[in-house]
């Protein structure tokens, strides 16, 4: 079983909260808000994708 440190979990939690606030505040209707919440669950994947895209990988 993998161990996750408390620091890693808190960083993810703060990122999740920030992503939820961002996506919901930019939503134009309920369904876009719901989609924003789902996007907030996987925000690290978006971060890594954008990082690799900017590096040209």
N, CA, C and O atoms as a GROMACS GRO file, in nm:
protein
  228
    1UNK      N    1   0.084  -0.117   0.000
    1UNK     CA    2   0.000   0.000   0.000
    1UNK      C    3   0.089   0.124   0.000
    1UNK      O    4   0.187   0.131   0.074
    2UNK      N    5   0.055   0.221  -0.081
    2UNK     CA    6   0.135   0.342  -0.093
    2UNK      C    7   0.105   0.438   0.022
    2UNK      O    8  -0.010   0.454   0.064
    3UNK      N    9   0.210   0.501   0.071
    3UNK     CA   10   0.194   0.600   0.177
    3UNK      C   11   0.197   0.738   0.115
    3UNK      O   12   0.279   0.766   0.027
    4UNK      N   13   0.109   0.823   0.159
    4UNK     CA   14   0.106   0.962   0.113
    4UNK      C   15   0.130   1.050   0.234
    4UNK      O   16   0.063   1.036   0.337
    5UNK      N   17   0.225   1.141   0.222
    5UNK     CA   18   0.254   1.228   0.336
    5UNK      C   19   0.143   1.330   0.353
    5UNK      O   20   0.068   1.359   0.260
    6UNK      N   21   0.134   1.384   0.473
    6UNK     CA   22   0.030   1.484   0.501
    6UNK      C   23   0.052   1.609   0.418
    6UNK      O   24  -0.045   1.674   0.379
    7UNK      N   25   0.177   1.645   0.390
    7UNK     CA   26   0.205   1.764   0.310
    7UNK      C   27   0.151   1.752   0.170
    7UNK      O   28   0.097   1.849   0.116
    8UNK      N   29   0.165   1.636   0.110
    8UNK     CA   30   0.116   1.615  -0.026
    8UNK      C   31  -0.037   1.625  -0.030
    8UNK      O   32  -0.093   1.685  -0.122
    9UNK      N   33  -0.102   1.568   0.067
    9UNK     CA   34  -0.248   1.574   0.073
    9UNK      C   35  -0.299   1.716   0.092
    9UNK      O   36  -0.401   1.753   0.033
   10UNK      N   37  -0.230   1.793   0.173
   10UNK     CA   38  -0.275   1.931   0.195
   10UNK      C   39  -0.252   2.017   0.071
   10UNK      O   40  -0.333   2.106   0.043
   11UNK      N   41  -0.145   1.993  -0.003
   11UNK     CA   42  -0.122   2.067  -0.127
   11UNK      C   43  -0.233   2.035  -0.227
   11UNK      O   44  -0.286   2.125  -0.292
   12UNK      N   45  -0.267   1.907  -0.239
   12UNK     CA   46  -0.376   1.868  -0.329
   12UNK      C   47  -0.507   1.932  -0.284
   12UNK      O   48  -0.584   1.980  -0.368
   13UNK      N   49  -0.533   1.934  -0.154
   13UNK     CA   50  -0.658   1.990  -0.102
   13UNK      C   51  -0.668   2.139  -0.133
   13UNK      O   52  -0.772   2.186  -0.177
   14UNK      N   53  -0.559   2.215  -0.111
   14UNK     CA   54  -0.561   2.357  -0.143
   14UNK      C   55  -0.578   2.379  -0.292
   14UNK      O   56  -0.650   2.470  -0.334
   15UNK      N   57  -0.512   2.298  -0.372
   15UNK     CA   58  -0.528   2.307  -0.517
   15UNK      C   59  -0.670   2.276  -0.559
   15UNK      O   60  -0.724   2.342  -0.648
   16UNK      N   61  -0.730   2.175  -0.497
   16UNK     CA   62  -0.868   2.138  -0.528
   16UNK      C   63  -0.964   2.252  -0.496
   16UNK      O   64  -1.051   2.286  -0.576
   17UNK      N   65  -0.947   2.311  -0.379
   17UNK     CA   66  -1.035   2.421  -0.338
   17UNK      C   67  -1.020   2.539  -0.434
   17UNK      O   68  -1.118   2.600  -0.476
   18UNK      N   69  -0.896   2.571  -0.467
   18UNK     CA   70  -0.872   2.680  -0.561
   18UNK      C   71  -0.931   2.653  -0.697
   18UNK      O   72  -0.989   2.742  -0.759
   19UNK      N   73  -0.917   2.529  -0.745
   19UNK     CA   74  -0.972   2.492  -0.876
   19UNK      C   75  -1.124   2.497  -0.874
   19UNK      O   76  -1.185   2.543  -0.971
   20UNK      N   77  -1.185   2.452  -0.767
   20UNK     CA   78  -1.332   2.456  -0.757
   20UNK      C   79  -1.380   2.601  -0.761
   20UNK      O   80  -1.475   2.634  -0.832
   21UNK      N   81  -1.313   2.687  -0.684
   21UNK     CA   82  -1.353   2.828  -0.683
   21UNK      C   83  -1.337   2.888  -0.823
   21UNK      O   84  -1.426   2.959  -0.870
   22UNK      N   85  -1.226   2.861  -0.889
   22UNK     CA   86  -1.203   2.916  -1.022
   22UNK      C   87  -1.306   2.866  -1.123
   22UNK      O   88  -1.371   2.946  -1.190
   23UNK      N   89  -1.322   2.733  -1.132
   23UNK     CA   90  -1.411   2.678  -1.233
   23UNK      C   91  -1.556   2.716  -1.209
   23UNK      O   92  -1.629   2.743  -1.305
   24UNK      N   93  -1.600   2.717  -1.085
   24UNK     CA   94  -1.740   2.751  -1.057
   24UNK      C   95  -1.764   2.901  -1.079
   24UNK      O   96  -1.871   2.940  -1.126
   25UNK      N   97  -1.666   2.984  -1.046
   25UNK     CA   98  -1.685   3.128  -1.065
   25UNK      C   99  -1.690   3.167  -1.212
   25UNK      O  100  -1.748   3.270  -1.248
   26UNK      N  101  -1.630   3.085  -1.299
   26UNK     CA  102  -1.633   3.115  -1.442
   26UNK      C  103  -1.744   3.040  -1.515
   26UNK      O  104  -1.759   3.054  -1.636
   27UNK      N  105  -1.820   2.960  -1.442
   27UNK     CA  106  -1.928   2.882  -1.504
   27UNK      C  107  -2.044   2.973  -1.543
   27UNK      O  108  -2.078   3.068  -1.472
   28UNK      N  109  -2.102   2.943  -1.657
   28UNK     CA  110  -2.215   3.023  -1.706
   28UNK      C  111  -2.351   2.964  -1.667
   28UNK      O  112  -2.451   3.034  -1.669
   29UNK      N  113  -2.355   2.836  -1.632
   29UNK     CA  114  -2.479   2.774  -1.588
   29UNK      C  115  -2.447   2.657  -1.496
   29UNK      O  116  -2.331   2.628  -1.468
   30UNK      N  117  -2.552   2.590  -1.450
   30UNK     CA  118  -2.534   2.481  -1.354
   30UNK      C  119  -2.446   2.369  -1.408
   30UNK      O  120  -2.359   2.319  -1.337
   31UNK      N  121  -2.469   2.330  -1.532
   31UNK     CA  122  -2.395   2.216  -1.588
   31UNK      C  123  -2.248   2.249  -1.608
   31UNK      O  124  -2.162   2.161  -1.592
   32UNK      N  125  -2.217   2.373  -1.642
   32UNK     CA  126  -2.077   2.412  -1.652
   32UNK      C  127  -2.012   2.414  -1.513
   32UNK      O  128  -1.894   2.384  -1.499
   33UNK      N  129  -2.090   2.450  -1.411
   33UNK     CA  130  -2.041   2.445  -1.273
   33UNK      C  131  -2.013   2.302  -1.230
   33UNK      O  132  -1.912   2.275  -1.164
   34UNK      N  133  -2.102   2.211  -1.267
   34UNK     CA  134  -2.081   2.070  -1.236
   34UNK      C  135  -1.958   2.016  -1.308
   34UNK      O  136  -1.878   1.943  -1.250
   35UNK      N  137  -1.944   2.053  -1.435
   35UNK     CA  138  -1.825   2.013  -1.510
   35UNK      C  139  -1.700   2.072  -1.446
   35UNK      O  140  -1.596   2.006  -1.441
   36UNK      N  141  -1.708   2.194  -1.399
   36UNK     CA  142  -1.595   2.257  -1.330
   36UNK      C  143  -1.557   2.182  -1.205
   36UNK      O  144  -1.438   2.166  -1.176
   37UNK      N  145  -1.656   2.135  -1.130
   37UNK     CA  146  -1.627   2.056  -1.010
   37UNK      C  147  -1.555   1.927  -1.047
   37UNK      O  148  -1.460   1.887  -0.980
   38UNK      N  149  -1.600   1.862  -1.153
   38UNK     CA  150  -1.534   1.739  -1.197
   38UNK      C  151  -1.392   1.766  -1.246
   38UNK      O  152  -1.301   1.686  -1.221
   39UNK      N  153  -1.372   1.878  -1.315
   39UNK     CA  154  -1.238   1.916  -1.359
   39UNK      C  155  -1.148   1.941  -1.239
   39UNK      O  156  -1.029   1.908  -1.241
   40UNK      N  157  -1.204   1.999  -1.134
   40UNK     CA  158  -1.126   2.029  -1.015
   40UNK      C  159  -1.074   1.902  -0.948
   40UNK      O  160  -0.970   1.904  -0.883
   41UNK      N  161  -1.145   1.791  -0.965
   41UNK     CA  162  -1.099   1.665  -0.907
   41UNK      C  163  -0.971   1.615  -0.972
   41UNK      O  164  -0.890   1.546  -0.909
   42UNK      N  165  -0.951   1.650  -1.099
   42UNK     CA  166  -0.835   1.600  -1.173
   42UNK      C  167  -0.741   1.714  -1.214
   42UNK      O  168  -0.671   1.701  -1.315
   43UNK      N  169  -0.737   1.824  -1.138
   43UNK     CA  170  -0.654   1.938  -1.175
   43UNK      C  171  -0.506   1.904  -1.190
   43UNK      O  172  -0.440   1.967  -1.273
   44UNK      N  173  -0.449   1.807  -1.117
   44UNK     CA  174  -0.308   1.778  -1.140
   44UNK      C  175  -0.280   1.727  -1.281
   44UNK      O  176  -0.173   1.751  -1.335
   45UNK      N  177  -0.375   1.656  -1.340
   45UNK     CA  178  -0.356   1.608  -1.477
   45UNK      C  179  -0.348   1.726  -1.574
   45UNK      O  180  -0.266   1.725  -1.666
   46UNK      N  181  -0.433   1.827  -1.556
   46UNK     CA  182  -0.427   1.946  -1.640
   46UNK      C  183  -0.294   2.019  -1.620
   46UNK      O  184  -0.235   2.068  -1.717
   47UNK      N  185  -0.248   2.026  -1.496
   47UNK     CA  186  -0.122   2.093  -1.467
   47UNK      C  187  -0.005   2.025  -1.536
   47UNK      O  188   0.077   2.092  -1.599
   48UNK      N  189   0.003   1.894  -1.526
   48UNK     CA  190   0.112   1.819  -1.589
   48UNK      C  191   0.103   1.830  -1.741
   48UNK      O  192   0.206   1.845  -1.807
   49UNK      N  193  -0.016   1.823  -1.796
   49UNK     CA  194  -0.033   1.836  -1.941
   49UNK      C  195   0.018   1.971  -1.991
   49UNK      O  196   0.092   1.978  -2.089
   50UNK      N  197  -0.023   2.078  -1.924
   50UNK     CA  198   0.021   2.212  -1.965
   50UNK      C  199   0.171   2.229  -1.946
   50UNK      O  200   0.237   2.293  -2.028
   51UNK      N  201   0.225   2.173  -1.840
   51UNK     CA  202   0.370   2.181  -1.817
   51UNK      C  203   0.446   2.111  -1.928
   51UNK      O  204   0.543   2.166  -1.982
   52UNK      N  205   0.405   1.991  -1.963
   52UNK     CA  206   0.472   1.918  -2.069
   52UNK      C  207   0.452   1.984  -2.206
   52UNK      O  208   0.542   1.982  -2.290
   53UNK      N  209   0.336   2.043  -2.227
   53UNK     CA  210   0.311   2.113  -2.354
   53UNK      C  211   0.403   2.235  -2.367
   53UNK      O  212   0.456   2.262  -2.475
   54UNK      N  213   0.422   2.306  -2.258
   54UNK     CA  214   0.508   2.425  -2.264
   54UNK      C  215   0.656   2.388  -2.280
   54UNK      O  216   0.734   2.467  -2.333
   55UNK      N  217   0.693   2.270  -2.234
   55UNK     CA  218   0.831   2.224  -2.249
   55UNK      C  219   0.857   2.163  -2.387
   55UNK      O  220   0.971   2.136  -2.423
   56UNK      N  221   0.750   2.141  -2.462
   56UNK     CA  222   0.762   2.086  -2.597
   56UNK      C  223   0.779   1.936  -2.599
   56UNK      O  224   0.830   1.880  -2.696
   57UNK      N  225   0.736   1.870  -2.493
   57UNK     CA  226   0.749   1.724  -2.486
   57UNK      C  227   0.636   1.655  -2.561
   57UNK      O  228   0.630   1.532  -2.565
   0.00000   0.00000   0.00000
